[in-house]
């Protein structure tokens, strides 16, 4: 099993960038496919980026070319680099396994002038 803790998000201006990180506890992290999810106010939670145990990635169309998911298995870390941020990226962001069983608190990312 894996326990996950997201880094603190923040307030970013449109066009800005941010790197979110997620620290995982557990010796089996490297075997899990992982994902970053987000939930905007009034909307359902969505998967925005996924990464396989081998490093293959996928993204929702709205973030392709702007977001990059990566992992460092040696450090049990998951990252999401978010570039060219838009106001519509404002949401609570969550890291989780690709097949989530439970959810943590997430971290707020706000994109606003």
C-alpha positions as CSV (number, residue, x, y, z in Angstrom):
1,X,0.0,0.0,0.0
2,X,1.0,3.6,-0.7
3,X,0.5,6.7,1.4
4,X,0.6,10.0,-0.4
5,X,1.2,13.6,0.7
6,X,1.0,16.5,-1.8
7,X,3.1,19.6,-1.6
8,X,1.5,23.0,-1.0
9,X,0.1,24.6,-4.2
10,X,-0.4,28.3,-4.5
11,X,-1.6,31.4,-6.3
12,X,-0.1,31.8,-9.8
13,X,-0.7,34.4,-12.4
14,X,-2.0,33.4,-15.9
15,X,0.9,32.2,-18.0
16,X,2.9,31.2,-14.9
17,X,4.3,27.9,-13.9
18,X,4.4,25.6,-10.9
19,X,5.7,22.3,-9.9
20,X,3.6,20.1,-7.7
21,X,5.2,17.2,-5.9
22,X,3.8,14.2,-4.1
23,X,5.8,12.2,-1.5
24,X,4.9,8.5,-1.3
25,X,5.5,6.2,1.6
26,X,5.8,2.5,1.1
27,X,8.3,0.2,-0.5
28,X,6.0,-0.7,-3.4
29,X,5.7,2.8,-5.0
30,X,7.7,1.9,-8.0
31,X,5.2,-0.8,-9.0
32,X,2.1,1.5,-9.1
33,X,0.8,3.4,-12.0
34,X,0.2,6.9,-10.7
35,X,-1.9,9.9,-11.6
36,X,-2.6,13.6,-10.9
37,X,-6.3,14.5,-10.6
38,X,-8.0,17.8,-10.1
39,X,-11.4,19.1,-9.2
40,X,-12.6,22.5,-10.0
41,X,-15.5,24.1,-8.1
42,X,-18.8,22.7,-9.3
43,X,-17.2,20.1,-11.5
44,X,-16.3,16.4,-11.1
45,X,-12.9,15.2,-10.3
46,X,-10.9,14.4,-13.4
47,X,-7.7,12.6,-14.2
48,X,-5.3,15.1,-15.8
49,X,-2.2,13.1,-16.2
50,X,-1.1,9.5,-15.6
51,X,2.2,7.7,-15.6
52,X,2.9,4.0,-15.7
53,X,5.4,2.2,-13.5
54,X,7.7,2.2,-16.5
55,X,7.3,5.9,-17.2
56,X,4.7,6.0,-20.0
57,X,2.4,9.0,-19.7
58,X,-1.0,10.2,-20.8
59,X,-2.8,13.5,-20.4
60,X,-6.3,14.9,-20.8
61,X,-6.5,17.0,-23.9
62,X,-6.9,20.3,-22.1
63,X,-3.4,20.1,-20.6
64,X,-1.4,18.4,-23.3
65,X,1.7,20.4,-24.1
66,X,1.4,22.4,-20.9
67,X,1.6,19.8,-18.1
68,X,4.2,17.2,-17.5
69,X,3.9,14.3,-15.1
70,X,7.1,12.5,-13.9
71,X,8.3,10.2,-11.2
72,X,11.4,9.5,-9.3
73,X,11.1,5.9,-8.1
74,X,14.4,6.1,-6.2
75,X,12.9,9.0,-4.1
76,X,9.3,7.8,-4.0
77,X,8.2,11.0,-5.6
78,X,5.6,12.0,-8.1
79,X,5.7,15.4,-9.9
80,X,3.4,17.6,-12.0
81,X,5.0,20.5,-13.8
82,X,2.3,22.9,-14.9
83,X,3.2,25.6,-17.4
84,X,1.3,28.3,-19.3
85,X,-1.4,28.2,-16.6
86,X,-4.9,29.4,-17.4
87,X,-7.6,30.5,-15.0
88,X,-9.5,27.4,-15.9
89,X,-6.7,25.3,-14.4
90,X,-7.8,26.5,-11.0
91,X,-8.7,23.5,-8.9
92,X,-7.8,21.3,-6.1
93,X,-5.1,18.9,-7.3
94,X,-4.6,15.4,-6.0
95,X,-2.0,12.8,-6.5
96,X,-3.1,9.2,-6.3
97,X,-2.7,5.8,-7.7
98,X,-4.1,5.3,-11.2
99,X,-6.8,3.1,-9.7
100,X,-7.7,5.1,-6.6
101,X,-9.2,3.5,-3.5
102,X,-9.3,6.6,-1.3
103,X,-8.6,10.4,-1.5
104,X,-6.6,12.8,0.5
105,X,-7.1,16.5,1.0
106,X,-5.3,17.6,-2.1
107,X,-3.7,21.0,-2.7
108,X,-5.2,24.2,-4.0
109,X,-3.9,25.8,-7.2
110,X,-5.4,29.1,-8.1
111,X,-4.6,30.9,-11.4
112,X,-5.6,34.5,-11.2
113,X,-4.2,38.0,-11.9
